[in-house]
Amino acid sequence: MFFRSRKCERCHNRRATRKHGDRRLCEPCFARERANEEDVRLCPVDGDQMKKFIVKDIVLDQCPTCRGFWLDGNEMAQIKEHARKEGEEFGAGFIAGMIIG
């Protein structure tokens, strides 16, 4: 969706490109809102509660104990689509985002 030069109603810094409920949001804020709405997930390896990270507007779950990353539903497809569009720059940024958090 495109909203003519409207600012994000959450951060008030970036141009709103998405709609979430009745609010116009930028991509990073849209991802944060989605992350906040997701259920708490338990690690399939050790059963600990996973933490949510947002990397390139994709919500990832990471176990603080085993440090494993787990993808939900279409997140791998989102990663592949970003990689297809952005090429090598995406891969480097995505990996750095996963490491730094």
Residue frames as a rotation matrix with the C-alpha (Angstrom) as fourth column:
MET 1
0.576 0.817 0.000 0.00
0.817 -0.576 0.000 0.00
0.000 0.000 -1.000 0.00
PHE 2
-0.546 -0.735 0.402 1.16
0.727 -0.654 -0.209 3.53
0.416 0.179 0.892 -0.67
PHE 3
0.537 0.647 -0.541 0.27
0.822 -0.547 0.162 6.48
-0.190 -0.532 -0.825 1.53
ARG 4
0.424 -0.350 0.835 1.19
0.479 -0.696 -0.535 9.90
0.769 0.627 -0.127 0.20
SER 5
-0.340 -0.802 0.491 3.99
0.043 -0.535 -0.844 11.30
0.939 -0.266 0.217 2.37
ARG 6
0.713 0.561 0.421 2.32
-0.435 -0.117 0.893 10.33
0.550 -0.819 0.161 5.63
LYS 7
-0.395 -0.857 0.332 4.57
-0.784 0.126 -0.608 9.63
0.479 -0.500 -0.721 8.56
CYS 8
-0.431 0.141 -0.891 4.45
0.324 0.946 -0.007 6.39
0.842 -0.291 -0.454 10.52
GLU 9
0.377 0.700 0.607 1.93
-0.403 -0.466 0.788 6.69
0.834 -0.541 0.106 13.34
ARG 10
0.852 -0.145 -0.503 4.18
0.476 0.612 0.631 4.67
0.216 -0.777 0.591 15.67
CYS 11
0.036 -0.948 -0.315 7.70
0.957 -0.057 0.283 6.15
-0.287 -0.312 0.906 15.28
HIS 12
0.830 0.412 -0.376 6.78
0.291 -0.895 -0.339 9.38
-0.476 0.172 -0.862 13.45
ASN 13
-0.016 -0.934 -0.358 10.11
-0.222 -0.345 0.912 9.19
-0.975 0.094 -0.202 11.58
ARG 14
-0.898 -0.380 0.223 9.64
0.071 0.374 0.925 7.20
-0.435 0.846 -0.309 8.39
ARG 15
-0.511 0.714 -0.479 7.08
-0.850 -0.338 0.404 7.25
0.126 0.614 0.779 5.62
ALA 16
-0.160 0.579 0.800 4.15
-0.443 0.682 -0.582 4.92
-0.882 -0.448 0.147 6.25
THR 17
-0.631 -0.091 -0.770 3.91
-0.762 0.255 0.595 2.17
0.143 0.963 -0.230 3.65
ARG 18
-0.740 0.367 -0.563 1.73
0.308 0.930 0.202 -0.40
0.597 -0.024 -0.802 5.45
LYS 19
-0.105 0.764 0.637 -1.57
-0.774 -0.465 0.430 -0.40
0.625 -0.447 0.640 7.27
HIS 20
-0.789 -0.103 -0.606 -2.03
0.285 0.812 -0.509 -2.29
0.545 -0.574 -0.612 10.54
GLY 21
-0.245 0.813 -0.528 -5.58
0.884 -0.036 -0.466 -2.09
-0.398 -0.581 -0.710 11.82
ASP 22
0.789 0.568 0.233 -6.45
0.614 -0.732 -0.295 1.58
0.004 0.376 -0.927 11.54
ARG 23
0.564 -0.669 -0.484 -2.82
-0.121 -0.647 0.752 2.80
-0.817 -0.365 -0.446 11.85
ARG 24
0.923 -0.380 -0.058 -0.42
-0.058 0.011 -0.998 3.66
0.380 0.925 -0.011 9.05
LEU 25
0.702 -0.689 0.181 3.05
-0.089 0.167 0.982 2.27
-0.707 -0.705 0.056 9.77
CYS 26
0.196 -0.755 -0.625 6.51
-0.979 -0.108 -0.176 2.10
0.066 0.646 -0.760 8.22
GLU 27
0.365 -0.072 -0.928 7.99
-0.325 0.925 -0.199 -1.35
0.872 0.374 0.314 7.45
PRO 28
-0.687 -0.681 -0.252 10.08
-0.017 0.363 -0.932 -1.67
0.726 -0.636 -0.261 10.67
CYS 29
-0.703 0.485 0.520 7.17
-0.690 -0.289 -0.664 -0.65
-0.171 -0.825 0.538 12.90
PHE 30
0.338 0.814 -0.473 4.83
-0.886 0.445 0.133 -2.99
0.318 0.374 0.871 11.01
ALA 31
-0.033 -0.451 -0.892 7.26
-0.061 0.892 -0.448 -5.87
0.998 0.040 -0.057 11.75
ARG 32
-0.922 -0.329 0.205 7.44
-0.194 -0.067 -0.979 -4.87
0.336 -0.942 -0.002 15.44
GLU 33
-0.234 0.923 0.307 3.65
-0.964 -0.178 -0.199 -4.83
-0.129 -0.342 0.931 15.72
ARG 34
0.447 0.352 -0.823 3.47
-0.565 0.824 0.046 -8.29
0.694 0.444 0.567 14.14
ALA 35
-0.468 -0.718 -0.515 6.12
0.029 0.570 -0.821 -9.57
0.883 -0.399 -0.246 16.55
ASN 36
-0.839 0.171 0.516 4.19
-0.542 -0.328 -0.773 -8.21
0.037 -0.929 0.368 19.54
GLU 37
0.134 0.991 -0.018 1.07
-0.991 0.134 -0.026 -10.06
-0.023 0.022 0.999 18.40
GLU 38
-0.014 -0.198 -0.980 2.74
-0.427 0.887 -0.173 -13.44
0.904 0.417 -0.097 17.96
ASP 39
0.946 0.322 -0.024 2.34
-0.152 0.510 0.846 -16.12
0.285 -0.797 0.532 20.60
VAL 40
0.187 -0.883 0.430 5.29
-0.930 -0.018 0.368 -16.91
-0.317 -0.469 -0.824 22.84
ARG 41
0.681 -0.022 -0.732 7.16
-0.427 0.800 -0.421 -19.85
0.595 0.600 0.535 21.35
LEU 42
0.614 -0.507 0.604 9.11
-0.457 0.395 0.797 -22.57
-0.643 -0.766 0.011 23.13
CYS 43
-0.199 -0.810 -0.551 12.33
-0.976 0.111 0.190 -23.94
-0.093 0.576 -0.812 21.69
PRO 44
0.755 0.513 -0.409 11.76
-0.576 0.817 -0.039 -27.38
0.314 0.265 0.912 20.14
VAL 45
0.001 -0.846 -0.534 15.24
-0.095 0.531 -0.842 -28.45
0.995 0.051 -0.080 21.32
ASP 46
-0.784 -0.462 -0.414 15.25
0.355 0.213 -0.910 -27.52
0.509 -0.861 -0.003 25.02
GLY 47
0.020 0.948 -0.316 11.80
0.909 0.115 0.400 -26.07
0.416 -0.296 -0.860 25.75
ASP 48
-0.532 -0.259 -0.806 13.01
0.646 -0.740 -0.188 -22.60
-0.548 -0.621 0.561 26.78
GLN 49
0.613 0.765 -0.198 11.00
0.506 -0.572 -0.646 -19.52
-0.608 0.295 -0.737 25.89
MET 50
-0.163 -0.685 0.710 12.38
0.987 -0.107 0.124 -17.96
-0.009 0.721 0.693 22.71
LYS 51
-0.152 0.014 -0.988 13.07
0.222 -0.974 -0.048 -14.27
-0.963 -0.227 0.145 22.15
LYS 52
0.667 0.448 0.596 11.85
0.690 -0.070 -0.720 -12.41
-0.281 0.891 -0.356 19.10
PHE 53
-0.380 -0.777 -0.501 14.26
0.261 -0.610 0.748 -10.55
-0.887 0.153 0.435 16.83
ILE 54
0.823 0.567 0.014 13.48
0.202 -0.271 -0.941 -8.47
-0.530 0.778 -0.337 13.80
VAL 55
-0.372 -0.928 -0.018 16.00
0.170 -0.088 0.981 -8.68
-0.912 0.362 0.191 10.99
LYS 56
-0.995 -0.011 -0.102 15.25
-0.094 -0.300 0.949 -6.90
-0.041 0.954 0.297 7.72
ASP 57
-0.385 0.921 0.057 11.58
-0.922 -0.386 0.011 -6.63
0.033 -0.048 0.998 8.77
ILE 58
0.093 0.368 -0.925 11.33
-0.245 0.909 0.337 -10.41
0.965 0.195 0.174 9.30
VAL 59
0.375 0.125 0.918 10.41
-0.922 -0.046 0.383 -11.69
0.090 -0.991 0.098 12.76
LEU 60
-0.052 -0.484 -0.874 12.70
-0.213 0.860 -0.464 -14.50
0.976 0.162 -0.148 13.94
ASP 61
0.892 0.280 0.355 12.59
-0.414 0.194 0.889 -16.56
0.180 -0.940 0.289 17.12
GLN 62
-0.036 -0.948 -0.316 15.85
-0.318 0.311 -0.896 -17.38
0.947 0.069 -0.313 18.89
CYS 63
0.798 0.205 -0.567 16.43
0.391 0.542 0.744 -19.62
0.460 -0.815 0.352 21.86
PRO 64
0.630 -0.578 0.519 18.60
-0.693 -0.720 0.039 -17.89
0.351 -0.384 -0.854 24.49
THR 65
0.560 -0.400 0.725 19.96
-0.423 0.615 0.666 -21.26
-0.712 -0.680 0.175 25.65
CYS 66
0.249 -0.458 0.854 20.94
0.617 0.754 0.225 -23.17
-0.746 0.471 0.470 22.49
ARG 67
-0.328 -0.352 -0.876 21.06
-0.225 -0.872 0.435 -19.96
-0.917 0.340 0.207 20.38
GLY 68
-0.695 0.145 0.704 19.14
0.655 0.533 0.536 -21.69
-0.297 0.834 -0.465 17.59
PHE 69
-0.696 0.518 -0.497 16.97
-0.597 -0.802 0.001 -19.62
-0.399 0.297 0.868 15.23
TRP 70
-0.585 0.606 0.539 13.56
0.604 0.769 -0.209 -20.92
-0.542 0.203 -0.816 14.26
LEU 71
-0.947 0.258 -0.192 11.41
-0.318 -0.677 0.663 -19.73
0.041 0.689 0.724 11.37
ASP 72
-0.294 0.931 0.216 7.63
-0.013 0.222 -0.975 -19.59
-0.956 -0.289 -0.054 11.29
GLY 73
0.493 0.797 0.350 5.38
0.325 0.204 -0.923 -20.31
-0.807 0.568 -0.158 8.31
ASN 74
0.845 -0.025 0.535 6.41
0.525 -0.152 -0.837 -18.08
0.103 0.988 -0.115 5.44
GLU 75
0.748 -0.575 -0.330 9.57
-0.258 -0.711 0.654 -16.52
-0.611 -0.404 -0.681 6.94
MET 76
-0.202 -0.830 0.519 11.91
0.373 0.425 0.825 -18.58
-0.906 0.361 0.224 4.75
ALA 77
0.192 0.357 0.914 9.95
0.981 -0.061 -0.182 -17.43
-0.009 0.932 -0.362 1.70
GLN 78
0.984 0.146 -0.106 10.32
0.155 -0.985 0.083 -13.82
-0.093 -0.098 -0.991 2.90
ILE 79
0.293 -0.951 -0.094 14.07
-0.129 -0.137 0.982 -14.29
-0.947 -0.276 -0.163 3.32
LYS 80
-0.272 -0.370 0.888 14.36
0.756 0.488 0.435 -15.78
-0.595 0.790 0.147 -0.18
GLU 81
0.581 0.570 0.581 12.29
0.805 -0.506 -0.309 -12.94
0.118 0.648 -0.753 -1.68
HIS 82
0.876 -0.345 -0.337 14.44
-0.164 -0.870 0.466 -10.28
-0.454 -0.352 -0.818 0.00
ALA 83
-0.044 -0.958 0.284 17.59
0.085 0.279 0.956 -12.09
-0.995 0.066 0.070 -1.20
ARG 84
0.008 0.123 0.992 16.25
0.957 0.287 -0.043 -12.27
-0.290 0.950 -0.116 -4.75
LYS 85
0.842 0.428 0.329 15.48
0.506 -0.837 -0.208 -8.53
0.186 0.341 -0.921 -4.79
GLU 86
0.901 -0.433 0.024 18.52
-0.394 -0.796 0.460 -7.25
-0.180 -0.424 -0.888 -2.92
GLY 87
0.607 -0.689 -0.395 21.23
-0.107 0.422 -0.900 -9.74
0.787 0.589 0.182 -3.88
GLU 88
-0.069 -0.782 -0.620 24.46
0.623 0.451 -0.639 -10.06
0.779 -0.430 0.456 -1.91
GLU 89
-0.640 -0.164 0.750 23.84
-0.326 -0.827 -0.458 -6.91
0.696 -0.538 0.476 0.14
PHE 90
0.405 0.870 0.281 20.81
-0.712 0.107 0.693 -8.57
0.573 -0.481 0.664 1.71
GLY 91
0.614 -0.190 -0.766 22.73
0.323 0.946 0.024 -11.69
0.721 -0.262 0.642 2.71
ALA 92
-0.490 -0.870 -0.062 25.48
0.474 -0.205 -0.856 -9.73
0.732 -0.449 0.512 4.46
GLY 93
-0.555 0.343 0.758 22.98
-0.607 -0.790 -0.086 -7.46
0.569 -0.508 0.647 6.24
PHE 94
0.540 0.823 -0.177 20.74
-0.512 0.488 0.707 -10.34
0.668 -0.290 0.685 7.22
ILE 95
0.332 -0.502 -0.799 23.56
0.589 0.772 -0.240 -12.40
0.737 -0.391 0.551 8.73
ALA 96
-0.732 -0.610 0.304 24.94
0.190 -0.611 -0.768 -9.35
0.654 -0.505 0.563 10.55
GLY 97
-0.183 0.775 0.605 21.46
-0.765 -0.499 0.407 -8.64
0.618 -0.389 0.684 11.92
MET 98
0.699 0.419 -0.579 21.15
-0.051 0.837 0.545 -12.19
0.713 -0.351 0.606 13.21
ILE 99
-0.067 -0.828 -0.557 24.54
0.730 0.340 -0.593 -12.01
0.680 -0.446 0.581 14.93
ILE 100
-0.856 -0.298 0.423 24.14
0.023 -0.839 -0.544 -8.54
0.517 -0.456 0.724 16.39
GLY 101
-0.524 0.733 -0.434 20.46
0.850 0.419 -0.318 -8.92
-0.051 -0.536 -0.843 17.19
